Amino acid sequence: MKLPSLPVLALGALALLAWLVPAPPSHAQDNLESAALRALVADLKAQQAKLVDNQNQLEAAVAAIAEDLRLARIYSARGGGKVSP
């Protein structure tokens, strides 16, 4: 079997390379995607800030309940009631 000549191989390699290299994206599409991405990132940052605030409120509420339970146990023990561990 005869091997293809060098120009035919070079042309085939060039065609394969041109097929594998993607075309550059249009700038209009990039701007739209970039604007949409910035909007999504801003929305995620706002949601994250809200989640952090909610977590802090929950932790404060749990701390207040724990303090109320601690005081209730102290007053219960002073009154002669049974102390729970």
Stockholm file with secondary structure:
# STOCKHOLM 1.0

chainA/1-85         MKLPSLPVLALGALALLAWLVPAPPSHAQDNLESAALRALVADLKAQQAKLVDNQNQLEAAVAAIAEDLRLARIYSARGGGKVSP
#=GR chainA/1-85 SS CCCCCHHHHHHHHHHHHHHHSCCCCCHHHHHHHHHHHHHHHHHHHHHHHHHHHHHHHHHHHHHHHHHHHHHHHHHHHHTTCCCCC
#=GC SS_cons        CCCCCHHHHHHHHHHHHHHHSCCCCCHHHHHHHHHHHHHHHHHHHHHHHHHHHHHHHHHHHHHHHHHHHHHHHHHHHHTTCCCCC
//
